[in-house]
Amino acid sequence: MTQALDCIITGGTVVLPDRTEKLDIGIRDGIIVEIAPSLKERPSSRLIQADGLHILAGVVDIHVHFNEPGLDAWEGFATGSAALAAGGITTYVDMPLNGVPPTTNAERLMLKQQAADGNSHVDYALWGGLVEGNTAELEGLAQGGVPGFKAFMSEPGGDGEEIFTRADDQTLLDGMKELARLGYVLALHAEDEQIVSELAAQAQAEGRTGELDYAHSRPIAAEVKAVQHALHLARKTGCALHFVHISSREAVDVITATKAEGMNVTVETCPHYLVLNEQDLVDKGVVAKCAPPLRSADEQAQLWQAVELGLIDMIASDHSPCPPDMKQQANFFNVWGGISGAQSTLLLMLEEGFHRRGIALPKLMNMLSVAPAERLGLHYRKGRIAARYDADLVLVDLNRGAVLEQEHLLDKHRQSPYIGYDFSSTVVETLVRGQSVYREQDGLIPEKIGQFVAYQPGGVTYG
């Protein structure tokens, strides 16, 4: 007797890593168990009609900043994950720096996990941090289930005693040696601190404190110099590297050249570098401040070319919110930097990549789902539509869209630079391990079913 399925999704066009095809998906116990041309005749508890829709693997966003524990006025797991669910993101990896205390040892990792437990609408993993003086703590963080580690080559900002700090050269060298021994990847915010701090000080001393003054104080040269230096240290140590939020084609080309040498290195960019540019920084102001800053339209075009050529490994949101009063400063250098846009990541890439530039859906989803999961070892269960994978799925209508209004946003502060953007596509439903967490007609499902995805070499566990 054929075993019944919990859910069948029928009639939709499934986006697989290598093709799109009209297929049915059978789910049991939260896992994809069958993919076939027709499963409608099979017994099941639930049938989802997906006629006219595309079914995508849930986005794996490996770069978000939720600010718990300790920062109640900032974005937290409940509101942040709600926005992700509405945007088709089914797994995220939270950065270690924003929280009091930051995630720099096993005890602090536990505090972060406790803050997220029962408060996330979608599944999550947690980055560990590399800062001065914590090299001996890295193994404990690894044992606690982090899939990778993050360090800053420029000052991350923040006030107080317990803040995330820049990793100096000795910290980077020692940390890379230890992570190479442990077999983990180090993610880097790559901007040269000397260049950016000197240019920022000079601009402010001369009274130049506007949007473009800030942007020009963090030039592409600072990004490229930091990337080159990090690669030099990686050659010495054998440490795997991942460069976050790369904003320039020049830096991408430097990283691409090292891949040809056989180095274990990947590159990420973000939607804001592909959708917004320096003129948007001037027009939109504080909601568009980030580091590295938005670049010129010409630089943006070259970054898109890198995407089309397959030189960008993955796209992540770098969702980095803050309380609104931290965006209210006359001096643009003093405005808290960070773009809040994770709810729009998938729709932006469908709009700008698929609709506008004709990039194939499998290629886009490889950057949004497959590659991020693989880079952090979450690919045992996450990142693709295939048998034995979690039924993390997004149903999208590519032919019906809407203008994004502030009231559509589910993150805590609703400060998106994409308000007013006219999308051609709509997220119809998001499922995590076969359970609906968001439906267009119903909105967010109240139950928070997200689980901690703990990585250990060779697999993942849930807790």
VEXNUZA-153233 format. One record per residue (C-alpha): residue number from 1; x, y, z. Coordinates in nm, 2 decimals. Example, Ala and Ser with C-alpha at 12.3 -4.5 7.8 and 13.67 -1.06 7.14 Angstrom:
2
<site n="1" px="1.23" py="-0.45" pz="0.78"/>
<site n="2" px="1.37" py="-0.11" pz="0.71"/>
***
This chain:
463
<site n="1" px="0.00" py="0.00" pz="0.00"/>
<site n="2" px="0.13" py="0.34" pz="-0.10"/>
<site n="3" px="0.21" py="0.56" pz="0.21"/>
<site n="4" px="0.01" py="0.88" pz="0.23"/>
<site n="5" px="0.18" py="1.22" pz="0.19"/>
<site n="6" px="0.13" py="1.51" pz="0.43"/>
<site n="7" px="0.11" py="1.76" pz="0.15"/>
<site n="8" px="0.12" py="1.77" pz="-0.23"/>
<site n="9" px="0.20" py="2.09" pz="-0.42"/>
<site n="10" px="0.06" py="2.05" pz="-0.77"/>
<site n="11" px="0.04" py="2.23" pz="-1.10"/>
<site n="12" px="0.34" py="2.47" pz="-1.05"/>
<site n="13" px="0.66" py="2.52" pz="-1.24"/>
<site n="14" px="0.95" py="2.40" pz="-1.02"/>
<site n="15" px="1.28" py="2.58" pz="-1.03"/>
<site n="16" px="1.55" py="2.32" pz="-0.99"/>
<site n="17" px="1.92" py="2.39" pz="-0.98"/>
<site n="18" px="1.97" py="2.31" pz="-1.35"/>
<site n="19" px="1.63" py="2.37" pz="-1.51"/>
<site n="20" px="1.26" py="2.47" pz="-1.46"/>
<site n="21" px="0.99" py="2.20" pz="-1.51"/>
<site n="22" px="0.62" py="2.16" pz="-1.44"/>
<site n="23" px="0.63" py="1.90" pz="-1.15"/>
<site n="24" px="0.44" py="1.80" pz="-0.84"/>
<site n="25" px="0.62" py="1.79" pz="-0.50"/>
<site n="26" px="0.53" py="1.54" pz="-0.23"/>
<site n="27" px="0.61" py="1.62" pz="0.13"/>
<site n="28" px="0.61" py="1.40" pz="0.44"/>
<site n="29" px="0.73" py="1.49" pz="0.79"/>
<site n="30" px="0.86" py="1.82" pz="0.66"/>
<site n="31" px="1.08" py="1.66" pz="0.40"/>
<site n="32" px="1.05" py="1.64" pz="0.02"/>
<site n="33" px="1.00" py="1.27" pz="-0.06"/>
<site n="34" px="0.89" py="1.28" pz="-0.42"/>
<site n="35" px="0.91" py="1.50" pz="-0.72"/>
<site n="36" px="0.71" py="1.38" pz="-1.02"/>
<site n="37" px="0.51" py="1.50" pz="-1.32"/>
<site n="38" px="0.19" py="1.42" pz="-1.13"/>
<site n="39" px="0.11" py="1.32" pz="-0.77"/>
<site n="40" px="-0.25" py="1.44" pz="-0.75"/>
<site n="41" px="-0.38" py="1.09" pz="-0.73"/>
<site n="42" px="-0.18" py="1.01" pz="-0.42"/>
<site n="43" px="-0.35" py="1.03" pz="-0.08"/>
<site n="44" px="-0.25" py="1.34" pz="0.12"/>
<site n="45" px="-0.37" py="1.55" pz="0.40"/>
<site n="46" px="-0.33" py="1.87" pz="0.21"/>
<site n="47" px="-0.32" py="1.98" pz="-0.15"/>
<site n="48" px="-0.18" py="2.31" pz="-0.26"/>
<site n="49" px="-0.28" py="2.42" pz="-0.61"/>
<site n="50" px="0.01" py="2.61" pz="-0.76"/>
<site n="51" px="-0.13" py="2.65" pz="-1.12"/>
<site n="52" px="0.04" py="2.95" pz="-1.28"/>
<site n="53" px="0.30" py="2.98" pz="-1.00"/>
<site n="54" px="0.67" py="2.91" pz="-0.98"/>
<site n="55" px="0.80" py="2.71" pz="-0.69"/>
<site n="56" px="1.14" py="2.81" pz="-0.57"/>
<site n="57" px="1.37" py="2.68" pz="-0.30"/>
<site n="58" px="1.35" py="2.90" pz="0.01"/>
<site n="59" px="1.61" py="3.17" pz="0.01"/>
<site n="60" px="1.91" py="3.11" pz="0.25"/>
<site n="61" px="2.01" py="3.45" pz="0.37"/>
<site n="62" px="2.35" py="3.41" pz="0.53"/>
<site n="63" px="2.39" py="3.78" pz="0.63"/>
<site n="64" px="2.13" py="3.94" pz="0.87"/>
<site n="65" px="2.17" py="4.14" pz="1.18"/>
<site n="66" px="1.92" py="4.07" pz="1.45"/>
<site n="67" px="2.01" py="4.25" pz="1.77"/>
<site n="68" px="1.94" py="4.02" pz="2.05"/>
<site n="69" px="2.02" py="3.97" pz="2.33"/>
<site n="70" px="2.03" py="4.30" pz="2.50"/>
<site n="71" px="1.91" py="4.56" pz="2.25"/>
<site n="72" px="1.53" py="4.56" pz="2.29"/>
<site n="73" px="1.48" py="4.88" pz="2.09"/>
<site n="74" px="1.65" py="4.72" pz="1.78"/>
<site n="75" px="1.54" py="4.46" pz="1.54"/>
<site n="76" px="1.49" py="4.12" pz="1.71"/>
<site n="77" px="1.43" py="3.76" pz="1.60"/>
<site n="78" px="1.05" py="3.78" pz="1.60"/>
<site n="79" px="1.01" py="4.09" pz="1.38"/>
<site n="80" px="1.31" py="4.02" pz="1.17"/>
<site n="81" px="1.21" py="3.66" pz="1.09"/>
<site n="82" px="0.86" py="3.78" pz="1.01"/>
<site n="83" px="0.99" py="4.00" pz="0.74"/>
<site n="84" px="1.20" py="3.71" pz="0.61"/>
<site n="85" px="0.90" py="3.48" pz="0.60"/>
<site n="86" px="0.70" py="3.73" pz="0.40"/>
<site n="87" px="0.99" py="3.77" pz="0.16"/>
<site n="88" px="1.05" py="3.40" pz="0.08"/>
<site n="89" px="1.35" py="3.35" pz="0.31"/>
<site n="90" px="1.33" py="3.02" pz="0.49"/>
<site n="91" px="1.67" py="3.01" pz="0.66"/>
<site n="92" px="1.89" py="3.29" pz="0.78"/>
<site n="93" px="2.23" py="3.31" pz="0.95"/>
<site n="94" px="2.25" py="3.59" pz="1.21"/>
<site n="95" px="2.57" py="3.79" pz="1.24"/>
<site n="96" px="2.76" py="3.79" pz="1.58"/>
<site n="97" px="2.82" py="4.16" pz="1.63"/>
<site n="98" px="2.49" py="4.33" pz="1.71"/>
<site n="99" px="2.38" py="4.21" pz="2.06"/>
<site n="100" px="2.50" py="4.26" pz="2.41"/>
<site n="101" px="2.71" py="4.06" pz="2.45"/>
<site n="102" px="2.83" py="3.98" pz="2.10"/>
<site n="103" px="2.86" py="3.61" pz="2.00"/>
<site n="104" px="3.23" py="3.56" pz="2.07"/>
<site n="105" px="3.23" py="3.25" pz="2.30"/>
<site n="106" px="3.02" py="2.95" pz="2.37"/>
<site n="107" px="2.84" py="3.10" pz="2.66"/>
<site n="108" px="2.74" py="3.40" pz="2.46"/>
<site n="109" px="2.63" py="3.17" pz="2.17"/>
<site n="110" px="2.39" py="3.00" pz="2.42"/>
<site n="111" px="2.25" py="3.34" pz="2.52"/>
<site n="112" px="2.19" py="3.43" pz="2.15"/>
<site n="113" px="2.03" py="3.09" pz="2.09"/>
<site n="114" px="1.80" py="3.13" pz="2.39"/>
<site n="115" px="1.69" py="3.47" pz="2.27"/>
<site n="116" px="1.60" py="3.32" pz="1.93"/>
<site n="117" px="1.44" py="3.00" pz="2.07"/>
<site n="118" px="1.06" py="3.01" pz="2.01"/>
<site n="119" px="1.08" py="3.36" pz="1.86"/>
<site n="120" px="1.17" py="3.29" pz="1.49"/>
<site n="121" px="0.92" py="3.23" pz="1.21"/>
<site n="122" px="1.18" py="3.05" pz="1.00"/>
<site n="123" px="1.49" py="2.84" pz="1.06"/>
<site n="124" px="1.82" py="3.00" pz="1.16"/>
<site n="125" px="2.19" py="2.94" pz="1.22"/>
<site n="126" px="2.43" py="3.17" pz="1.41"/>
<site n="127" px="2.77" py="3.30" pz="1.31"/>
<site n="128" px="3.05" py="3.31" pz="1.56"/>
<site n="129" px="3.27" py="3.61" pz="1.59"/>
<site n="130" px="3.65" py="3.66" pz="1.57"/>
<site n="131" px="3.78" py="3.95" pz="1.77"/>
<site n="132" px="4.10" py="4.04" pz="1.95"/>
<site n="133" px="4.17" py="3.80" pz="2.23"/>
<site n="134" px="3.92" py="3.53" pz="2.16"/>
<site n="135" px="4.11" py="3.28" pz="1.94"/>
<site n="136" px="4.09" py="3.02" pz="2.22"/>
<site n="137" px="3.71" py="3.05" pz="2.21"/>
<site n="138" px="3.67" py="2.95" pz="1.85"/>
<site n="139" px="3.67" py="2.58" pz="1.90"/>
<site n="140" px="3.39" py="2.61" pz="2.16"/>
<site n="141" px="3.18" py="2.82" pz="1.92"/>
<site n="142" px="3.23" py="2.55" pz="1.66"/>
<site n="143" px="3.12" py="2.28" pz="1.90"/>
<site n="144" px="2.81" py="2.49" pz="1.97"/>
<site n="145" px="2.70" py="2.46" pz="1.61"/>
<site n="146" px="2.81" py="2.78" pz="1.43"/>
<site n="147" px="2.87" py="2.72" pz="1.06"/>
<site n="148" px="3.13" py="2.99" pz="1.02"/>
<site n="149" px="3.30" py="3.30" pz="1.17"/>
<site n="150" px="3.29" py="3.67" pz="1.10"/>
<site n="151" px="3.56" py="3.94" pz="1.15"/>
<site n="152" px="3.59" py="4.31" pz="1.07"/>
<site n="153" px="3.89" py="4.46" pz="0.90"/>
<site n="154" px="3.75" py="4.81" pz="0.97"/>
<site n="155" px="3.59" py="4.94" pz="1.28"/>
<site n="156" px="3.23" py="4.80" pz="1.31"/>
<site n="157" px="3.11" py="5.09" pz="1.52"/>
<site n="158" px="2.91" py="5.09" pz="1.84"/>
<site n="159" px="2.94" py="5.22" pz="2.20"/>
<site n="160" px="3.00" py="5.06" pz="2.53"/>
<site n="161" px="3.23" py="4.80" pz="2.68"/>
<site n="162" px="3.08" py="4.49" pz="2.54"/>
<site n="163" px="3.10" py="4.56" pz="2.16"/>
<site n="164" px="3.23" py="4.37" pz="1.87"/>
<site n="165" px="3.58" py="4.50" pz="1.78"/>
<site n="166" px="3.80" py="4.51" pz="1.47"/>
<site n="167" px="4.04" py="4.23" pz="1.42"/>
<site n="168" px="4.40" py="4.36" pz="1.39"/>
<site n="169" px="4.66" py="4.17" pz="1.18"/>
<site n="170" px="4.77" py="3.95" pz="1.46"/>
<site n="171" px="4.41" py="3.85" pz="1.54"/>
<site n="172" px="4.34" py="3.77" pz="1.18"/>
<site n="173" px="4.66" py="3.57" pz="1.15"/>
<site n="174" px="4.60" py="3.37" pz="1.47"/>
<site n="175" px="4.23" py="3.33" pz="1.40"/>
<site n="176" px="4.29" py="3.21" pz="1.04"/>
<site n="177" px="4.54" py="2.95" pz="1.16"/>
<site n="178" px="4.29" py="2.82" pz="1.42"/>
<site n="179" px="4.00" py="2.82" pz="1.17"/>
<site n="180" px="4.21" py="2.64" pz="0.91"/>
<site n="181" px="4.29" py="2.37" pz="1.18"/>
<site n="182" px="3.92" py="2.34" pz="1.26"/>
<site n="183" px="3.81" py="2.35" pz="0.90"/>
<site n="184" px="3.58" py="2.65" pz="0.91"/>
<site n="185" px="3.53" py="2.95" pz="0.69"/>
<site n="186" px="3.61" py="3.31" pz="0.79"/>
<site n="187" px="3.37" py="3.58" pz="0.66"/>
<site n="188" px="3.53" py="3.93" pz="0.63"/>
<site n="189" px="3.41" py="4.28" pz="0.62"/>
<site n="190" px="3.69" py="4.40" pz="0.40"/>
<site n="191" px="3.77" py="4.77" pz="0.41"/>
<site n="192" px="4.11" py="4.91" pz="0.50"/>
<site n="193" px="4.07" py="5.09" pz="0.83"/>
<site n="194" px="4.36" py="5.33" pz="0.78"/>
<site n="195" px="4.22" py="5.46" pz="0.44"/>
<site n="196" px="3.86" py="5.50" pz="0.56"/>
<site n="197" px="3.95" py="5.66" pz="0.89"/>
<site n="198" px="4.19" py="5.91" pz="0.75"/>
<site n="199" px="3.96" py="6.01" pz="0.47"/>
<site n="200" px="3.66" py="6.04" pz="0.71"/>
<site n="201" px="3.87" py="6.26" pz="0.95"/>
<site n="202" px="3.99" py="6.48" pz="0.67"/>
<site n="203" px="3.64" py="6.53" pz="0.52"/>
<site n="204" px="3.49" py="6.62" pz="0.86"/>
<site n="205" px="3.77" py="6.85" pz="0.94"/>
<site n="206" px="3.69" py="7.04" pz="0.62"/>
<site n="207" px="3.32" py="7.05" pz="0.70"/>
<site n="208" px="3.23" py="6.80" pz="0.43"/>
<site n="209" px="2.96" py="6.59" pz="0.60"/>
<site n="210" px="2.71" py="6.51" pz="0.33"/>
<site n="211" px="2.60" py="6.18" pz="0.17"/>
<site n="212" px="2.86" py="6.18" pz="-0.11"/>
<site n="213" px="3.14" py="6.30" pz="0.13"/>
<site n="214" px="3.07" py="5.99" pz="0.33"/>
<site n="215" px="3.06" py="5.77" pz="0.02"/>
<site n="216" px="3.39" py="5.90" pz="-0.11"/>
<site n="217" px="3.56" py="5.85" pz="0.22"/>
<site n="218" px="3.52" py="5.47" pz="0.17"/>
<site n="219" px="3.66" py="5.43" pz="-0.18"/>
<site n="220" px="3.68" py="5.11" pz="-0.38"/>
<site n="221" px="4.06" py="5.12" pz="-0.32"/>
<site n="222" px="3.99" py="5.06" pz="0.05"/>
<site n="223" px="3.79" py="4.75" pz="-0.03"/>
<site n="224" px="4.04" py="4.62" pz="-0.27"/>
<site n="225" px="4.34" py="4.67" pz="-0.04"/>
<site n="226" px="4.16" py="4.49" pz="0.24"/>
<site n="227" px="4.07" py="4.20" pz="0.01"/>
<site n="228" px="4.43" py="4.17" pz="-0.11"/>
<site n="229" px="4.56" py="4.17" pz="0.24"/>
<site n="230" px="4.32" py="3.91" pz="0.36"/>
<site n="231" px="4.40" py="3.68" pz="0.07"/>
<site n="232" px="4.77" py="3.72" pz="0.16"/>
<site n="233" px="4.70" py="3.60" pz="0.51"/>
<site n="234" px="4.49" py="3.31" pz="0.38"/>
<site n="235" px="4.77" py="3.19" pz="0.16"/>
<site n="236" px="4.99" py="3.18" pz="0.46"/>
<site n="237" px="4.74" py="2.99" pz="0.68"/>
<site n="238" px="4.53" py="2.79" pz="0.44"/>
<site n="239" px="4.21" py="2.94" pz="0.59"/>
<site n="240" px="3.89" py="2.94" pz="0.38"/>
<site n="241" px="3.75" py="3.29" pz="0.32"/>
<site n="242" px="3.42" py="3.44" pz="0.24"/>
<site n="243" px="3.40" py="3.81" pz="0.15"/>
<site n="244" px="3.07" py="3.97" pz="0.25"/>
<site n="245" px="2.89" py="4.26" pz="0.08"/>
<site n="246" px="3.15" py="4.32" pz="-0.19"/>
<site n="247" px="3.06" py="4.64" pz="-0.38"/>
<site n="248" px="3.30" py="4.67" pz="-0.67"/>
<site n="249" px="3.40" py="4.48" pz="-0.98"/>
<site n="250" px="3.76" py="4.54" pz="-0.91"/>
<site n="251" px="3.74" py="4.35" pz="-0.58"/>
<site n="252" px="3.54" py="4.07" pz="-0.75"/>
<site n="253" px="3.82" py="4.03" pz="-1.01"/>
<site n="254" px="4.09" py="4.01" pz="-0.74"/>
<site n="255" px="3.89" py="3.73" pz="-0.57"/>
<site n="256" px="3.82" py="3.56" pz="-0.90"/>
<site n="257" px="4.19" py="3.55" pz="-0.98"/>
<site n="258" px="4.27" py="3.37" pz="-0.65"/>
<site n="259" px="4.00" py="3.11" pz="-0.73"/>
<site n="260" px="4.20" py="3.02" pz="-1.04"/>
<site n="261" px="4.50" py="2.96" pz="-0.81"/>
<site n="262" px="4.29" py="2.70" pz="-0.62"/>
<site n="263" px="4.22" py="2.91" pz="-0.31"/>
<site n="264" px="3.91" py="2.83" pz="-0.11"/>
<site n="265" px="3.73" py="3.17" pz="-0.13"/>
<site n="266" px="3.38" py="3.30" pz="-0.21"/>
<site n="267" px="3.23" py="3.63" pz="-0.28"/>
<site n="268" px="2.89" py="3.77" pz="-0.18"/>
<site n="269" px="2.72" py="4.09" pz="-0.29"/>
<site n="270" px="2.39" py="4.24" pz="-0.18"/>
<site n="271" px="2.07" py="4.37" pz="-0.35"/>
<site n="272" px="2.14" py="4.73" pz="-0.26"/>
<site n="273" px="2.46" py="4.73" pz="-0.46"/>
<site n="274" px="2.27" py="4.59" pz="-0.76"/>
<site n="275" px="1.96" py="4.81" pz="-0.73"/>
<site n="276" px="2.07" py="5.14" pz="-0.57"/>
<site n="277" px="2.36" py="5.37" pz="-0.65"/>
<site n="278" px="2.52" py="5.70" pz="-0.54"/>
<site n="279" px="2.23" py="5.90" pz="-0.68"/>
<site n="280" px="1.99" py="5.70" pz="-0.47"/>
<site n="281" px="2.21" py="5.78" pz="-0.16"/>
<site n="282" px="2.16" py="6.15" pz="-0.23"/>
<site n="283" px="1.79" py="6.11" pz="-0.31"/>
<site n="284" px="1.70" py="5.87" pz="-0.03"/>
<site n="285" px="1.95" py="5.98" pz="0.24"/>
<site n="286" px="1.99" py="5.79" pz="0.57"/>
<site n="287" px="1.79" py="5.48" pz="0.47"/>
<site n="288" px="2.05" py="5.41" pz="0.20"/>
<site n="289" px="2.36" py="5.45" pz="0.41"/>
<site n="290" px="2.58" py="5.13" pz="0.43"/>
<site n="291" px="2.94" py="5.03" pz="0.44"/>
<site n="292" px="3.09" py="4.98" pz="0.19"/>
<site n="293" px="2.88" py="5.26" pz="0.05"/>
<site n="294" px="2.67" py="5.26" pz="-0.27"/>
<site n="295" px="2.88" py="5.31" pz="-0.58"/>
<site n="296" px="2.83" py="5.49" pz="-0.91"/>
<site n="297" px="2.59" py="5.37" pz="-1.18"/>
<site n="298" px="2.89" py="5.27" pz="-1.39"/>
<site n="299" px="3.03" py="5.06" pz="-1.11"/>
<site n="300" px="2.69" py="4.91" pz="-1.05"/>
<site n="301" px="2.67" py="4.81" pz="-1.42"/>
<site n="302" px="3.00" py="4.63" pz="-1.39"/>
<site n="303" px="2.88" py="4.45" pz="-1.08"/>
<site n="304" px="2.58" py="4.32" pz="-1.27"/>
<site n="305" px="2.82" py="4.20" pz="-1.55"/>
<site n="306" px="3.00" py="4.00" pz="-1.28"/>
<site n="307" px="2.67" py="3.85" pz="-1.18"/>
<site n="308" px="2.59" py="3.75" pz="-1.53"/>
<site n="309" px="2.93" py="3.60" pz="-1.59"/>
<site n="310" px="2.90" py="3.39" pz="-1.28"/>
<site n="311" px="3.17" py="3.56" pz="-1.08"/>
<site n="312" px="2.94" py="3.64" pz="-0.78"/>
<site n="313" px="2.89" py="3.32" pz="-0.57"/>
<site n="314" px="2.59" py="3.44" pz="-0.37"/>
<site n="315" px="2.36" py="3.72" pz="-0.29"/>
<site n="316" px="2.26" py="3.81" pz="0.07"/>
<site n="317" px="2.06" py="4.09" pz="0.22"/>
<site n="318" px="2.30" py="4.24" pz="0.49"/>
<site n="319" px="1.97" py="4.34" pz="0.66"/>
<site n="320" px="2.11" py="4.58" pz="0.92"/>
<site n="321" px="1.84" py="4.78" pz="1.10"/>
<site n="322" px="1.86" py="5.03" pz="1.39"/>
<site n="323" px="1.62" py="5.24" pz="1.59"/>
<site n="324" px="1.49" py="5.54" pz="1.39"/>
<site n="325" px="1.66" py="5.80" pz="1.61"/>
<site n="326" px="2.00" py="5.67" pz="1.51"/>
<site n="327" px="1.92" py="5.77" pz="1.16"/>
<site n="328" px="1.86" py="6.13" pz="1.26"/>
<site n="329" px="2.19" py="6.31" pz="1.26"/>
<site n="330" px="2.29" py="6.62" pz="1.07"/>
<site n="331" px="2.64" py="6.49" pz="1.01"/>
<site n="332" px="2.60" py="6.19" pz="0.77"/>
<site n="333" px="2.92" py="6.03" pz="0.91"/>
<site n="334" px="2.74" py="6.00" pz="1.24"/>
<site n="335" px="2.43" py="5.83" pz="1.11"/>
<site n="336" px="2.41" py="5.46" pz="1.19"/>
<site n="337" px="2.49" py="5.27" pz="0.87"/>
<site n="338" px="2.28" py="4.98" pz="0.76"/>
<site n="339" px="2.01" py="4.90" pz="0.50"/>
<site n="340" px="1.69" py="4.72" pz="0.60"/>
<site n="341" px="1.57" py="4.53" pz="0.30"/>
<site n="342" px="1.56" py="4.16" pz="0.36"/>
<site n="343" px="1.19" py="4.13" pz="0.30"/>
<site n="344" px="1.25" py="4.25" pz="-0.06"/>
<site n="345" px="1.56" py="4.05" pz="-0.15"/>
<site n="346" px="1.39" py="3.78" pz="-0.35"/>
<site n="347" px="1.15" py="4.01" pz="-0.53"/>
<site n="348" px="1.43" py="4.25" pz="-0.61"/>
<site n="349" px="1.64" py="3.98" pz="-0.77"/>
<site n="350" px="1.35" py="3.85" pz="-0.96"/>
<site n="351" px="1.27" py="4.20" pz="-1.09"/>
<site n="352" px="1.62" py="4.32" pz="-1.17"/>
<site n="353" px="1.77" py="3.98" pz="-1.26"/>
<site n="354" px="1.50" py="3.78" pz="-1.43"/>
<site n="355" px="1.25" py="4.03" pz="-1.55"/>
<site n="356" px="1.48" py="4.31" pz="-1.65"/>
<site n="357" px="1.80" py="4.13" pz="-1.75"/>
<site n="358" px="1.68" py="3.78" pz="-1.85"/>
<site n="359" px="1.90" py="3.59" pz="-1.60"/>
<site n="360" px="1.76" py="3.23" pz="-1.58"/>
<site n="361" px="1.58" py="3.14" pz="-1.27"/>
<site n="362" px="1.80" py="2.85" pz="-1.18"/>
<site n="363" px="2.10" py="3.08" pz="-1.19"/>
<site n="364" px="1.94" py="3.33" pz="-0.97"/>
<site n="365" px="1.83" py="3.07" pz="-0.72"/>
<site n="366" px="2.17" py="2.91" pz="-0.71"/>
<site n="367" px="2.30" py="3.25" pz="-0.59"/>
<site n="368" px="2.02" py="3.30" pz="-0.34"/>
<site n="369" px="1.97" py="2.95" pz="-0.21"/>
<site n="370" px="2.21" py="2.67" pz="-0.33"/>
<site n="371" px="2.55" py="2.84" pz="-0.29"/>
<site n="372" px="2.48" py="3.01" pz="0.05"/>
<site n="373" px="2.37" py="2.67" pz="0.19"/>
<site n="374" px="2.67" py="2.49" pz="0.05"/>
<site n="375" px="2.92" py="2.75" pz="0.17"/>
<site n="376" px="2.81" py="2.71" pz="0.53"/>
<site n="377" px="2.75" py="2.34" pz="0.53"/>
<site n="378" px="2.37" py="2.38" pz="0.56"/>
<site n="379" px="2.33" py="2.20" pz="0.22"/>
<site n="380" px="2.26" py="1.87" pz="0.38"/>
<site n="381" px="1.90" py="1.98" pz="0.43"/>
<site n="382" px="1.87" py="2.34" pz="0.30"/>
<site n="383" px="1.90" py="2.53" pz="-0.03"/>
<site n="384" px="1.75" py="2.32" pz="-0.30"/>
<site n="385" px="1.44" py="2.14" pz="-0.42"/>
<site n="386" px="1.53" py="1.77" pz="-0.41"/>
<site n="387" px="1.43" py="1.45" pz="-0.24"/>
<site n="388" px="1.55" py="1.42" pz="0.12"/>
<site n="389" px="1.58" py="1.80" pz="0.16"/>
<site n="390" px="1.36" py="2.01" pz="0.39"/>
<site n="391" px="1.05" py="2.13" pz="0.22"/>
<site n="392" px="1.15" py="2.49" pz="0.24"/>
<site n="393" px="0.96" py="2.64" pz="-0.05"/>
<site n="394" px="0.84" py="2.97" pz="-0.19"/>
<site n="395" px="0.54" py="2.99" pz="-0.43"/>
<site n="396" px="0.58" py="3.30" pz="-0.65"/>
<site n="397" px="0.35" py="3.46" pz="-0.91"/>
<site n="398" px="0.59" py="3.61" pz="-1.16"/>
<site n="399" px="0.32" py="3.78" pz="-1.35"/>
<site n="400" px="0.15" py="3.98" pz="-1.08"/>
<site n="401" px="0.31" py="4.24" pz="-0.86"/>
<site n="402" px="0.25" py="4.55" pz="-0.65"/>
<site n="403" px="0.41" py="4.87" pz="-0.53"/>
<site n="404" px="0.58" py="4.82" pz="-0.20"/>
<site n="405" px="0.42" py="5.04" pz="0.07"/>
<site n="406" px="0.55" py="5.10" pz="0.42"/>
<site n="407" px="0.26" py="4.91" pz="0.57"/>
<site n="408" px="0.36" py="4.60" pz="0.38"/>
<site n="409" px="0.68" py="4.57" pz="0.58"/>
<site n="410" px="0.70" py="4.34" pz="0.88"/>
<site n="411" px="1.04" py="4.43" pz="1.02"/>
<site n="412" px="1.04" py="4.64" pz="1.34"/>
<site n="413" px="1.13" py="4.99" pz="1.21"/>
<site n="414" px="1.00" py="4.98" pz="0.85"/>
<site n="415" px="1.29" py="5.19" pz="0.71"/>
<site n="416" px="1.33" py="5.03" pz="0.37"/>
<site n="417" px="1.49" py="5.22" pz="0.08"/>
<site n="418" px="1.27" py="5.02" pz="-0.15"/>
<site n="419" px="0.94" py="5.17" pz="-0.04"/>
<site n="420" px="0.77" py="5.28" pz="-0.36"/>
<site n="421" px="0.94" py="5.02" pz="-0.57"/>
<site n="422" px="0.71" py="4.87" pz="-0.83"/>
<site n="423" px="0.75" py="4.49" pz="-0.83"/>
<site n="424" px="0.64" py="4.26" pz="-1.11"/>
<site n="425" px="0.62" py="3.95" pz="-0.89"/>
<site n="426" px="0.45" py="3.85" pz="-0.57"/>
<site n="427" px="0.53" py="3.60" pz="-0.29"/>
<site n="428" px="0.21" py="3.39" pz="-0.26"/>
<site n="429" px="0.32" py="3.14" pz="0.01"/>
<site n="430" px="0.63" py="3.05" pz="0.21"/>
<site n="431" px="0.67" py="2.70" pz="0.36"/>
<site n="432" px="0.94" py="2.59" pz="0.62"/>
<site n="433" px="0.97" py="2.22" pz="0.65"/>
<site n="434" px="0.64" py="2.18" pz="0.48"/>
<site n="435" px="0.45" py="2.42" pz="0.71"/>
<site n="436" px="0.31" py="2.75" pz="0.59"/>
<site n="437" px="0.47" py="3.04" pz="0.76"/>
<site n="438" px="0.33" py="3.31" pz="0.53"/>
<site n="439" px="0.04" py="3.33" pz="0.29"/>
<site n="440" px="-0.05" py="3.63" pz="0.08"/>
<site n="441" px="-0.42" py="3.61" pz="0.15"/>
<site n="442" px="-0.37" py="3.55" pz="0.53"/>
<site n="443" px="-0.04" py="3.72" pz="0.60"/>
<site n="444" px="0.20" py="3.59" pz="0.86"/>
<site n="445" px="0.11" py="3.27" pz="1.03"/>
<site n="446" px="0.13" py="3.35" pz="1.41"/>
<site n="447" px="0.30" py="3.03" pz="1.51"/>
<site n="448" px="0.68" py="3.07" pz="1.53"/>
<site n="449" px="0.81" py="2.73" pz="1.41"/>
<site n="450" px="1.17" py="2.83" pz="1.33"/>
<site n="451" px="1.44" py="2.60" pz="1.47"/>
<site n="452" px="1.81" py="2.64" pz="1.54"/>
<site n="453" px="2.02" py="2.47" pz="1.27"/>
<site n="454" px="2.34" py="2.35" pz="1.43"/>
<site n="455" px="2.62" py="2.27" pz="1.20"/>
<site n="456" px="2.87" py="2.00" pz="1.26"/>
<site n="457" px="3.12" py="1.88" pz="1.00"/>
<site n="458" px="2.92" py="1.63" pz="0.79"/>
<site n="459" px="2.57" py="1.73" pz="0.88"/>
<site n="460" px="2.32" py="1.95" pz="1.06"/>
<site n="461" px="2.09" py="1.90" pz="1.36"/>
<site n="462" px="1.79" py="2.09" pz="1.48"/>
<site n="463" px="1.73" py="2.22" pz="1.83"/>
***
